[in-house]
Amino acid sequence: MEHISVITAIAHPLRRRMIDHLQLHGETQVGTFARVLDAQVGSVSHHLRMLEKAGVVERVDAPDGDGRASWWRLARRSFTWSSNDYESPADALLAREAQRANVRHQLDLLQRWYRVSPQSEATGFSTDSLAWATQEELSDLQARLNAMVDEWRRGIDREDGQDRMPVFFFAHGFPTEV
């Protein structure tokens, strides 16, 4: 179970974009964040400190040894929670709001891709499935998907000279009615 401070830290839209940037590009300098995210350096620094306090990012030495520059990297890559994890009604509410923010972020990325995909040579995919499952079986599916995505990501050789683009994958598994 994630501590609620982690959930609230990553739910902020700018912080989520910072996490996404670090996942794709690795160690990043504050000025680079400010430029690519169109944010003020002071704001970026504040949000990085909030993520650091939650254990999501950590400071690293500048690659060129310049101690004046502030560089950061992810301290962890994945976050899993449910509002049902929290006994406190206030924490459960914060967790639900974070889930909603996460879904908005995911759908925003999907909608942006659909707007540009007719002009793009890159293709995406969509898949869905409907089945009967217990909560344990649904949790097992989540664990298997996470393991498969992690294995897929580790198998990509970013140094092989091929042209690559950022790819976003998301999945939701949940009880429903037909």
C-alpha angles and dihedrals in degrees: 000000000000118000109248090240089063092049094049091046095054095040094072109103097229092045090050090053089049091052091048090050092050092048091055103034106025122212111025136186120232093242091054090052090051092051100044095040094041092234136131116265091236091053092047091050091050093051092046090054089051090052090046091052089053091050094246099116135021136200119253135188116268111261090234094046093247103151092194094070121079113223127185141189137182115273089197137009109210138048127190128183145142128204085236088068092074126077094190111085089217092053092045089053091050090049091051091050089049089051090052091049090050092052091047089053092049094047091046090056091047093049092048090052092050090052093055101030096090088062093042128089089207117094129205131194141228128207135172138171139190123208144144114262143157121236088258091053091049090051089049090053090052092050092048093049091049091050092048093049091047091050091047091050093049090051093061112100104208090184097060094095097246121137110251134183130202111271124197120202124183135168136183126197117187144148112269144167123241 
